[in-house]
Amino acid sequence: MDARRTVEAVWRMHSARLVASLTRLVRDVGLAEDLAQEAFLCALDQWPREGVPAEPAAWLATVARRRAVDLIRRERMRDDRYARLAADLRNGPPDGTASDEELLTLVFVACHPVLSRESRAVLTLRMVGGLATEEVARAFLTPTATVAQRISRAKRTLAEAEVPFALPDADDLPKRLAAVLEVVYLIFNEGYAATSGDRWIRRDLAEQGIRLGRVLAGLMPREPEVHGLVALMELQASRFAARTGPDGQPVLLADQDRSRWDRTLVTHGLAALGRARALGKPLGPYTVQAAIAACHARAHTFDDTDWDAVLALYDALVQIAPSPVTALNRAVAVLHVDGPHVALEAVEALRADPRMARYHLLGAVRGDLLLRLGRHAEAAEELERAAELAPTRHERAMLMARAAAATPA
C-alpha cells in the first residue's frame, strides 16, 4: 500500500476519535475538524517523502494538538482553555486519541437537535464516518458545493448555539439517543431503498449506516435499541444480492431467491437481536422491526413465513411507534393472515391521511390487493398512479409492468 492510500486508510479509521479528542480540547467541533484536516494534509505531504510512522494515528494526533496549541497562542487565548489544554497535553493518553466517551460525545453533538435531519446525517458521515465532503455528496447524490455549505452551516449552528461537548444527562438521554438512531437509520435506509437517482440500492451508503451502528453498539453496549437497530440493518442488508435482477430492476420479497441471502449477515443480525432482548428491557421500535425481519430471515421460503408472528409484532409496533407507513406494512401481514378483503379495509383507512398522498407504496399495495380480488381495471389504474410517484426509474418500470399485466384484455 502506498503512502497516500495509507494516509486515507488511517484517516477513515481514526478521524472520528481524533476530531472528538480535539473537540474536547478546543470546544469547537468545526475548529477541531479543521485542525484534524491540517494534520491530514501534513501527512499527505510528509509520509510519501519520509515514510509512514510506526504509529500513524498517534502522529496525526500529535500534529493536530500542536497546531491547536499554536493557534491558541497566536490568538492570545491565555485563559482557562489554554490551561486546560496544557494540562491535557501533559496528562492525556500517550497516543492523543479520544476515549470511547469522547467519541460517543462527538456522535451526540453531530446529531444534536438544533440541526435539521439532513444536516445531522451529512455531519455524522463527515465527522464520525470519516468521509470526505465529496464522498458524502456522492452518497446523497447532491452537489459537493451544496453538501459543503450544509456541513459549514451545521458547524456554525453548533457554535452559535453554544452546544457543549458533553454527553446528555440521564433525563435527556432517551430522546437524544432516539435522534442519533434516527440519523443512523436514515443513512442506512437511503442506501437500502434510495429515494433518488437511477439505482434502487446503494450499498456503499447502507454499509456506512451499518458501520456507524456497530460503532454505537460498541460504545453503548447496555442500550437494547442500539443492538436492535444493528440487527435490523444487518438482517435487511442480508437480502441485497437478491433484491435486484440482472438489469437492476427490483425483486420483491416474495420473489427473491433466498439462497442468495447473505447468511453471515443473517447470523450477525440474529445475534444482535439476541443481545437486545437479553438486556431485559421493553423492546423499542427498532428491536421490534428487527424481530419482524428475523421472521423472514428464518423462513426457508416466502410461504414458510410465520405470518401470525409477523402480524403480532406489527400490532406491537403500531402501539409503540404509530405511523401510516407502519400501518401499511401491517396491512400486508393482514393479507397473509386474514385475506385480501380485510387487508384492503385496512389500506382504505390510510388513503385519507395526507402524509400518504405521495407515498407510492400505498398505491402499490392497494393495486396488488385489488388484483387479488379480481378488480383488474381498478388495480391497473392504481398501479399506474403509484408508478408516477415512484422515486426511481426501476421502481417506475416495475409498477408500470405490473399495471400492464393487470389491464383487462
Contacts in CASP RR format, 6 or more apart in sequence:
PFRMAT RR
TARGET T0000
AUTHOR 0000-0000-0000
METHOD contacts of the structure
MODEL  1
MDARRTVEAVWRMHSARLVASLTRLVRDVGLAEDLAQEAFLCALDQWPRE
GVPAEPAAWLATVARRRAVDLIRRERMRDDRYARLAADLRNGPPDGTASD
EELLTLVFVACHPVLSRESRAVLTLRMVGGLATEEVARAFLTPTATVAQR
ISRAKRTLAEAEVPFALPDADDLPKRLAAVLEVVYLIFNEGYAATSGDRW
IRRDLAEQGIRLGRVLAGLMPREPEVHGLVALMELQASRFAARTGPDGQP
VLLADQDRSRWDRTLVTHGLAALGRARALGKPLGPYTVQAAIAACHARAH
TFDDTDWDAVLALYDALVQIAPSPVTALNRAVAVLHVDGPHVALEAVEAL
RADPRMARYHLLGAVRGDLLLRLGRHAEAAEELERAAELAPTRHERAMLM
ARAAAATPA
1 9 0 8 1.000
2 48 0 8 1.000
3 47 0 8 1.000
3 48 0 8 1.000
3 51 0 8 1.000
3 52 0 8 1.000
4 44 0 8 1.000
4 47 0 8 1.000
4 48 0 8 1.000
6 47 0 8 1.000
6 52 0 8 1.000
6 56 0 8 1.000
7 40 0 8 1.000
7 43 0 8 1.000
7 44 0 8 1.000
7 47 0 8 1.000
7 56 0 8 1.000
10 43 0 8 1.000
10 56 0 8 1.000
10 57 0 8 1.000
10 60 0 8 1.000
11 40 0 8 1.000
11 60 0 8 1.000
11 130 0 8 1.000
12 129 0 8 1.000
12 130 0 8 1.000
13 57 0 8 1.000
14 56 0 8 1.000
14 57 0 8 1.000
14 60 0 8 1.000
14 97 0 8 1.000
15 36 0 8 1.000
15 40 0 8 1.000
15 127 0 8 1.000
15 129 0 8 1.000
15 130 0 8 1.000
16 98 0 8 1.000
16 103 0 8 1.000
16 106 0 8 1.000
16 127 0 8 1.000
16 128 0 8 1.000
16 129 0 8 1.000
16 130 0 8 1.000
16 215 0 8 1.000
17 57 0 8 1.000
17 97 0 8 1.000
17 98 0 8 1.000
17 102 0 8 1.000
17 103 0 8 1.000
18 36 0 8 1.000
18 39 0 8 1.000
18 57 0 8 1.000
18 60 0 8 1.000
18 61 0 8 1.000
18 64 0 8 1.000
18 97 0 8 1.000
18 98 0 8 1.000
19 29 0 8 1.000
19 32 0 8 1.000
19 33 0 8 1.000
19 36 0 8 1.000
19 98 0 8 1.000
19 106 0 8 1.000
19 127 0 8 1.000
20 32 0 8 1.000
20 98 0 8 1.000
20 102 0 8 1.000
20 103 0 8 1.000
20 105 0 8 1.000
20 106 0 8 1.000
21 61 0 8 1.000
21 65 0 8 1.000
21 96 0 8 1.000
21 97 0 8 1.000
21 98 0 8 1.000
21 102 0 8 1.000
22 31 0 8 1.000
22 32 0 8 1.000
22 33 0 8 1.000
22 35 0 8 1.000
22 36 0 8 1.000
22 64 0 8 1.000
22 65 0 8 1.000
22 68 0 8 1.000
23 29 0 8 1.000
23 30 0 8 1.000
23 32 0 8 1.000
23 102 0 8 1.000
23 105 0 8 1.000
23 106 0 8 1.000
23 109 0 8 1.000
23 165 0 8 1.000
24 88 0 8 1.000
24 98 0 8 1.000
24 102 0 8 1.000
24 105 0 8 1.000
24 165 0 8 1.000
25 32 0 8 1.000
25 65 0 8 1.000
25 68 0 8 1.000
25 84 0 8 1.000
25 85 0 8 1.000
25 88 0 8 1.000
26 32 0 8 1.000
26 35 0 8 1.000
26 68 0 8 1.000
26 71 0 8 1.000
26 72 0 8 1.000
26 81 0 8 1.000
26 85 0 8 1.000
27 81 0 8 1.000
27 164 0 8 1.000
27 165 0 8 1.000
28 159 0 8 1.000
29 106 0 8 1.000
29 109 0 8 1.000
29 110 0 8 1.000
29 127 0 8 1.000
29 155 0 8 1.000
29 158 0 8 1.000
29 159 0 8 1.000
29 165 0 8 1.000
30 155 0 8 1.000
30 158 0 8 1.000
30 159 0 8 1.000
31 71 0 8 1.000
33 126 0 8 1.000
33 127 0 8 1.000
33 155 0 8 1.000
35 64 0 8 1.000
35 67 0 8 1.000
35 68 0 8 1.000
35 71 0 8 1.000
36 60 0 8 1.000
36 64 0 8 1.000
38 63 0 8 1.000
38 64 0 8 1.000
38 67 0 8 1.000
39 60 0 8 1.000
39 61 0 8 1.000
39 63 0 8 1.000
39 64 0 8 1.000
39 67 0 8 1.000
40 60 0 8 1.000
42 63 0 8 1.000
43 56 0 8 1.000
43 59 0 8 1.000
43 60 0 8 1.000
43 63 0 8 1.000
47 53 0 8 1.000
47 56 0 8 1.000
53 59 0 8 1.000
55 95 0 8 1.000
57 95 0 8 1.000
57 97 0 8 1.000
58 94 0 8 1.000
58 95 0 8 1.000
58 96 0 8 1.000
58 97 0 8 1.000
61 95 0 8 1.000
61 96 0 8 1.000
61 97 0 8 1.000
62 96 0 8 1.000
65 89 0 8 1.000
65 96 0 8 1.000
68 85 0 8 1.000
69 85 0 8 1.000
69 86 0 8 1.000
69 89 0 8 1.000
72 78 0 8 1.000
72 81 0 8 1.000
72 82 0 8 1.000
72 85 0 8 1.000
73 82 0 8 1.000
93 99 0 8 1.000
98 106 0 8 1.000
100 218 0 8 1.000
100 219 0 8 1.000
101 167 0 8 1.000
103 128 0 8 1.000
103 215 0 8 1.000
103 219 0 8 1.000
104 167 0 8 1.000
104 216 0 8 1.000
104 219 0 8 1.000
104 220 0 8 1.000
105 165 0 8 1.000
105 166 0 8 1.000
105 167 0 8 1.000
106 127 0 8 1.000
106 128 0 8 1.000
106 165 0 8 1.000
107 124 0 8 1.000
107 128 0 8 1.000
107 180 0 8 1.000
107 215 0 8 1.000
107 216 0 8 1.000
107 219 0 8 1.000
108 167 0 8 1.000
108 168 0 8 1.000
108 176 0 8 1.000
108 180 0 8 1.000
109 158 0 8 1.000
109 163 0 8 1.000
109 165 0 8 1.000
110 120 0 8 1.000
110 123 0 8 1.000
110 124 0 8 1.000
110 127 0 8 1.000
110 128 0 8 1.000
110 183 0 8 1.000
111 120 0 8 1.000
111 123 0 8 1.000
111 124 0 8 1.000
111 176 0 8 1.000
111 179 0 8 1.000
111 180 0 8 1.000
111 183 0 8 1.000
112 120 0 8 1.000
112 158 0 8 1.000
112 161 0 8 1.000
112 163 0 8 1.000
112 179 0 8 1.000
113 176 0 8 1.000
113 179 0 8 1.000
114 157 0 8 1.000
114 158 0 8 1.000
114 161 0 8 1.000
114 163 0 8 1.000
115 123 0 8 1.000
115 154 0 8 1.000
115 157 0 8 1.000
115 158 0 8 1.000
117 182 0 8 1.000
117 183 0 8 1.000
117 186 0 8 1.000
118 150 0 8 1.000
119 150 0 8 1.000
119 151 0 8 1.000
119 153 0 8 1.000
119 154 0 8 1.000
119 157 0 8 1.000
120 154 0 8 1.000
120 179 0 8 1.000
120 183 0 8 1.000
121 140 0 8 1.000
121 183 0 8 1.000
121 186 0 8 1.000
121 187 0 8 1.000
122 136 0 8 1.000
122 140 0 8 1.000
122 147 0 8 1.000
122 150 0 8 1.000
122 151 0 8 1.000
122 154 0 8 1.000
123 151 0 8 1.000
123 154 0 8 1.000
123 155 0 8 1.000
124 183 0 8 1.000
124 184 0 8 1.000
124 187 0 8 1.000
124 212 0 8 1.000
125 131 0 8 1.000
125 135 0 8 1.000
125 136 0 8 1.000
125 139 0 8 1.000
125 187 0 8 1.000
125 208 0 8 1.000
126 133 0 8 1.000
126 136 0 8 1.000
126 151 0 8 1.000
128 212 0 8 1.000
128 215 0 8 1.000
129 208 0 8 1.000
129 211 0 8 1.000
129 212 0 8 1.000
131 139 0 8 1.000
131 208 0 8 1.000
133 144 0 8 1.000
133 147 0 8 1.000
133 148 0 8 1.000
133 151 0 8 1.000
134 144 0 8 1.000
136 147 0 8 1.000
136 151 0 8 1.000
137 143 0 8 1.000
137 144 0 8 1.000
137 146 0 8 1.000
137 147 0 8 1.000
137 148 0 8 1.000
139 190 0 8 1.000
139 202 0 8 1.000
139 204 0 8 1.000
139 205 0 8 1.000
139 208 0 8 1.000
140 147 0 8 1.000
140 190 0 8 1.000
140 205 0 8 1.000
141 196 0 8 1.000
141 197 0 8 1.000
167 173 0 8 1.000
168 176 0 8 1.000
177 220 0 8 1.000
177 223 0 8 1.000
177 225 0 8 1.000
177 226 0 8 1.000
178 225 0 8 1.000
180 216 0 8 1.000
181 216 0 8 1.000
181 225 0 8 1.000
181 226 0 8 1.000
181 229 0 8 1.000
181 286 0 8 1.000
184 209 0 8 1.000
184 212 0 8 1.000
184 213 0 8 1.000
184 216 0 8 1.000
184 229 0 8 1.000
185 209 0 8 1.000
185 229 0 8 1.000
185 232 0 8 1.000
185 233 0 8 1.000
185 286 0 8 1.000
187 205 0 8 1.000
187 208 0 8 1.000
187 209 0 8 1.000
187 212 0 8 1.000
188 205 0 8 1.000
188 206 0 8 1.000
188 208 0 8 1.000
188 209 0 8 1.000
188 210 0 8 1.000
188 233 0 8 1.000
188 236 0 8 1.000
188 237 0 8 1.000
189 206 0 8 1.000
190 202 0 8 1.000
190 205 0 8 1.000
190 206 0 8 1.000
191 201 0 8 1.000
191 202 0 8 1.000
191 203 0 8 1.000
191 204 0 8 1.000
191 205 0 8 1.000
191 206 0 8 1.000
192 201 0 8 1.000
192 206 0 8 1.000
192 236 0 8 1.000
192 237 0 8 1.000
193 200 0 8 1.000
193 201 0 8 1.000
194 200 0 8 1.000
194 201 0 8 1.000
194 202 0 8 1.000
194 391 0 8 1.000
194 392 0 8 1.000
195 391 0 8 1.000
195 392 0 8 1.000
196 391 0 8 1.000
196 392 0 8 1.000
197 391 0 8 1.000
197 392 0 8 1.000
197 393 0 8 1.000
198 392 0 8 1.000
198 393 0 8 1.000
198 394 0 8 1.000
199 248 0 8 1.000
199 392 0 8 1.000
199 394 0 8 1.000
200 243 0 8 1.000
200 244 0 8 1.000
200 248 0 8 1.000
200 250 0 8 1.000
200 392 0 8 1.000
200 394 0 8 1.000
200 395 0 8 1.000
201 240 0 8 1.000
201 243 0 8 1.000
201 244 0 8 1.000
203 240 0 8 1.000
206 233 0 8 1.000
206 237 0 8 1.000
206 240 0 8 1.000
207 237 0 8 1.000
209 233 0 8 1.000
210 230 0 8 1.000
210 233 0 8 1.000
210 234 0 8 1.000
210 237 0 8 1.000
213 226 0 8 1.000
213 229 0 8 1.000
213 230 0 8 1.000
213 233 0 8 1.000
214 230 0 8 1.000
216 226 0 8 1.000
216 229 0 8 1.000
216 230 0 8 1.000
217 226 0 8 1.000
217 227 0 8 1.000
217 230 0 8 1.000
217 272 0 8 1.000
220 226 0 8 1.000
221 227 0 8 1.000
222 279 0 8 1.000
223 279 0 8 1.000
224 275 0 8 1.000
224 276 0 8 1.000
224 277 0 8 1.000
224 279 0 8 1.000
224 280 0 8 1.000
224 281 0 8 1.000
224 283 0 8 1.000
224 284 0 8 1.000
224 287 0 8 1.000
225 276 0 8 1.000
225 284 0 8 1.000
225 285 0 8 1.000
225 286 0 8 1.000
225 287 0 8 1.000
227 272 0 8 1.000
227 273 0 8 1.000
227 274 0 8 1.000
227 275 0 8 1.000
227 276 0 8 1.000
227 279 0 8 1.000
227 287 0 8 1.000
228 272 0 8 1.000
228 273 0 8 1.000
228 276 0 8 1.000
228 284 0 8 1.000
228 286 0 8 1.000
228 287 0 8 1.000
228 290 0 8 1.000
229 286 0 8 1.000
229 290 0 8 1.000
230 269 0 8 1.000
230 272 0 8 1.000
231 269 0 8 1.000
231 270 0 8 1.000
231 271 0 8 1.000
231 272 0 8 1.000
231 273 0 8 1.000
231 274 0 8 1.000
231 276 0 8 1.000
231 286 0 8 1.000
231 287 0 8 1.000
231 290 0 8 1.000
231 293 0 8 1.000
231 294 0 8 1.000
232 286 0 8 1.000
232 287 0 8 1.000
232 289 0 8 1.000
232 290 0 8 1.000
232 293 0 8 1.000
234 265 0 8 1.000
234 266 0 8 1.000
234 268 0 8 1.000
234 269 0 8 1.000
234 272 0 8 1.000
235 265 0 8 1.000
235 266 0 8 1.000
235 269 0 8 1.000
235 270 0 8 1.000
235 273 0 8 1.000
235 290 0 8 1.000
235 293 0 8 1.000
235 294 0 8 1.000
235 296 0 8 1.000
235 297 0 8 1.000
236 293 0 8 1.000
237 262 0 8 1.000
237 265 0 8 1.000
238 261 0 8 1.000
238 262 0 8 1.000
238 263 0 8 1.000
238 265 0 8 1.000
238 266 0 8 1.000
238 269 0 8 1.000
238 297 0 8 1.000
239 253 0 8 1.000
239 256 0 8 1.000
239 261 0 8 1.000
239 262 0 8 1.000
240 262 0 8 1.000
241 260 0 8 1.000
241 261 0 8 1.000
241 262 0 8 1.000
242 251 0 8 1.000
242 256 0 8 1.000
242 257 0 8 1.000
242 258 0 8 1.000
242 260 0 8 1.000
242 261 0 8 1.000
243 250 0 8 1.000
243 251 0 8 1.000
243 256 0 8 1.000
244 250 0 8 1.000
244 251 0 8 1.000
244 394 0 8 1.000
245 251 0 8 1.000
248 394 0 8 1.000
249 394 0 8 1.000
249 397 0 8 1.000
249 398 0 8 1.000
250 394 0 8 1.000
250 395 0 8 1.000
250 398 0 8 1.000
253 296 0 8 1.000
253 302 0 8 1.000
254 302 0 8 1.000
256 302 0 8 1.000
258 299 0 8 1.000
258 300 0 8 1.000
258 301 0 8 1.000
261 297 0 8 1.000
266 297 0 8 1.000
269 290 0 8 1.000
269 294 0 8 1.000
269 297 0 8 1.000
270 294 0 8 1.000
270 297 0 8 1.000
272 290 0 8 1.000
273 287 0 8 1.000
273 290 0 8 1.000
273 291 0 8 1.000
273 294 0 8 1.000
276 283 0 8 1.000
276 287 0 8 1.000
276 290 0 8 1.000
277 283 0 8 1.000
277 287 0 8 1.000
283 291 0 8 1.000
283 316 0 8 1.000
283 320 0 8 1.000
284 320 0 8 1.000
284 321 0 8 1.000
285 317 0 8 1.000
285 320 0 8 1.000
285 321 0 8 1.000
288 313 0 8 1.000
288 316 0 8 1.000
288 317 0 8 1.000
288 320 0 8 1.000
288 321 0 8 1.000
289 317 0 8 1.000
291 313 0 8 1.000
292 310 0 8 1.000
292 313 0 8 1.000
292 314 0 8 1.000
292 317 0 8 1.000
295 305 0 8 1.000
295 306 0 8 1.000
295 309 0 8 1.000
295 310 0 8 1.000
295 313 0 8 1.000
296 305 0 8 1.000
296 310 0 8 1.000
298 306 0 8 1.000
299 305 0 8 1.000
299 306 0 8 1.000
305 336 0 8 1.000
307 333 0 8 1.000
307 336 0 8 1.000
307 337 0 8 1.000
308 337 0 8 1.000
310 333 0 8 1.000
310 336 0 8 1.000
311 330 0 8 1.000
311 333 0 8 1.000
311 334 0 8 1.000
311 336 0 8 1.000
311 337 0 8 1.000
314 326 0 8 1.000
314 329 0 8 1.000
314 330 0 8 1.000
314 333 0 8 1.000
315 330 0 8 1.000
317 326 0 8 1.000
317 330 0 8 1.000
318 326 0 8 1.000
318 327 0 8 1.000
318 330 0 8 1.000
324 350 0 8 1.000
324 353 0 8 1.000
324 355 0 8 1.000
324 356 0 8 1.000
324 359 0 8 1.000
325 356 0 8 1.000
325 359 0 8 1.000
325 361 0 8 1.000
327 346 0 8 1.000
327 349 0 8 1.000
327 350 0 8 1.000
328 347 0 8 1.000
328 350 0 8 1.000
328 356 0 8 1.000
328 359 0 8 1.000
328 361 0 8 1.000
328 362 0 8 1.000
328 365 0 8 1.000
330 346 0 8 1.000
331 343 0 8 1.000
331 346 0 8 1.000
331 347 0 8 1.000
331 350 0 8 1.000
331 365 0 8 1.000
332 343 0 8 1.000
332 365 0 8 1.000
334 342 0 8 1.000
334 343 0 8 1.000
334 346 0 8 1.000
335 342 0 8 1.000
335 343 0 8 1.000
335 369 0 8 1.000
335 372 0 8 1.000
340 369 0 8 1.000
340 372 0 8 1.000
340 373 0 8 1.000
341 373 0 8 1.000
343 369 0 8 1.000
344 366 0 8 1.000
344 369 0 8 1.000
344 370 0 8 1.000
344 373 0 8 1.000
347 362 0 8 1.000
347 365 0 8 1.000
347 366 0 8 1.000
347 369 0 8 1.000
348 366 0 8 1.000
350 356 0 8 1.000
350 362 0 8 1.000
351 362 0 8 1.000
351 366 0 8 1.000
356 362 0 8 1.000
358 389 0 8 1.000
359 389 0 8 1.000
360 386 0 8 1.000
360 387 0 8 1.000
360 389 0 8 1.000
360 390 0 8 1.000
360 391 0 8 1.000
360 395 0 8 1.000
360 399 0 8 1.000
361 386 0 8 1.000
362 386 0 8 1.000
363 382 0 8 1.000
363 383 0 8 1.000
363 385 0 8 1.000
363 386 0 8 1.000
363 389 0 8 1.000
364 383 0 8 1.000
364 386 0 8 1.000
364 399 0 8 1.000
366 382 0 8 1.000
367 378 0 8 1.000
367 379 0 8 1.000
367 382 0 8 1.000
367 383 0 8 1.000
367 386 0 8 1.000
367 406 0 8 1.000
368 379 0 8 1.000
368 402 0 8 1.000
370 376 0 8 1.000
370 378 0 8 1.000
370 379 0 8 1.000
370 382 0 8 1.000
371 379 0 8 1.000
371 406 0 8 1.000
376 406 0 8 1.000
376 407 0 8 1.000
376 408 0 8 1.000
377 407 0 8 1.000
377 408 0 8 1.000
379 403 0 8 1.000
379 406 0 8 1.000
380 403 0 8 1.000
380 404 0 8 1.000
380 406 0 8 1.000
380 407 0 8 1.000
380 408 0 8 1.000
381 403 0 8 1.000
383 399 0 8 1.000
383 400 0 8 1.000
383 402 0 8 1.000
383 403 0 8 1.000
383 406 0 8 1.000
384 399 0 8 1.000
384 400 0 8 1.000
384 403 0 8 1.000
386 399 0 8 1.000
387 395 0 8 1.000
387 396 0 8 1.000
387 399 0 8 1.000
387 400 0 8 1.000
387 403 0 8 1.000
388 396 0 8 1.000
390 396 0 8 1.000
390 399 0 8 1.000
END
